Amino acid sequence: MEITQEWKQENRDFIRKKLIEYNLSKLPDEIKQLVNNIHFILRDESGKIVGGITGDMVWYRLHIDFLWVDESIRGKGYGKELLDSMENFARENHCKLIQLDTFSFQAPDFYQKHGYEVIGVIEEFPTKEHQQYFFIKRLD
């Protein structure tokens, strides 16, 4: 046996595929579901992207990867509209929960205001002055 450090996309894909195969072998058929990558984009009148939200859905759980709104239009409700779009997508696809993470300098208050529950915090990350928050929101 030998451990080597080498970056190749095909190695990463192989390891990911094998873990997914293992995971699926442990789950009942009713929750096996294809991964759906989902995103909603906010454009201004000229077509320029000024916001968006991205995520993926698997096993009836939606994970939000990124939510961004251009600083010039923050505080005008567009973040909430993007989040609502993602939540509606999750409900339409029978998701049971949404999860995400954010940093203290990003938007933890925003998510709490919209019904997300803190399930974990990593203190002093990514710097001594900040924290990383992990959230979930259970859907009806």
Buried (B, 14 or more C-beta within 10 A) or exposed (E): EEEEEEEEEEEEEEEEEEEEEEEEEEEEEEEEBEEEEBBBEBEEEEEEEBBBBBBBBBBBBBBBEEBBBBEEBEEEEBBEBBBBBBBEBBEEEEBEBBBBBBBBEBBBEBBEEBEBEEEEEEEEEEEEEBBBBBBBBEBE
